[in-house]
Amino acid sequence: MTAQPSTLDTRHSSLGPPLLRVRGLCKHFPIWSKGFLRKQVGLVKAVDEVSFDLQRGETLGLVGESGSGKTTCARTILRALQPTRGEVVFDDGAGAVDLAALPEGALKPLRPKMQMIFQDPFSSLNPRMTVGQIVAEPLQIHRIAKGQELDDRVVDILRKVGLKPEHRQRYPHAFSGGQRQRIGIARTLIMRPSLVVADEAVSALDVSVQAQVINLLADLQQEFGLTYIFVAHDLSVVRHICTRVAVMYAGKVVELAPTEELFGNPRHPYTQALLSAVPNVDPDVKLRFDVSGEVADAGRLPAGCSFHPRCPRRFEPCDKETPALIPVANSPSCTACHLYRGA
């Protein structure tokens, strides 16, 4: 069976056209043989047939184990990586554009509308530039502002992320991890983007600082009308900030559901395993689901469902047919699992 993207997100059709419509998105990396006469001997299917809609003002969480394809998917959507195939239709009100089909030169006018917050708040900042230079650089590259207007916009955005105007004269090494991430957020938001991808934006921060940055992102979303794709490992953070959650395994979305539905009634066995691994202080709460083994190798995926070698609920079709991501009856969830086929 193949994915049926036309069945996805039909419950959101009454909300108008989505800001982002992803259909059949793939990012495959070739595997080359060794030696002088190199030839392609396989493919790493880092992202494979991913489809979803993202409404304006939503926060979609991308979760899964390391190697599941979350970050590659997010970077491919933004065209930091060239898609192998698929559609990424972006529509911020000025007309729908398929980002996957655009040549590199045609992307520059769209870059201010799509920005990214990086995982490491230190390595993503140039240590030889002051904070003011770092935050102002996007406006200068796109020739949006200069002179006093440029300085005023830098001061304004620094204040909005909780920094002081005088901080723009300092260098990144003079700040804490949380402050550096605020600088990164300021650099992202100074372009007034419609779509922001936060790639593990709080994972490198202390727990106490994480809450401050998460609350800041939520406040800025309300103020600027932002739409987020939030890539994360920490499910407690995802539950706090995300509207919906897409669970990825071996390059595919295996479950897509509203946040509370996913945490309250997970459908896919892999989602159940992820939630069961979250520590719980209540001694009466026992693991609901446990699996063994490692994430499937994207360069040597098994036939059928990629999760079936680890799944204790597998049955006959699982090792032969790839399940499609389809809606679950009487539920707002979509899942790619044979357990719900025909349900």
Order of alpha helices (4+ residues) and beta strands (2+ residues): beta-beta-beta-alpha-beta-beta-beta-alpha-alpha-alpha-beta-alpha-beta-alpha-beta-beta-alpha-alpha-beta-beta
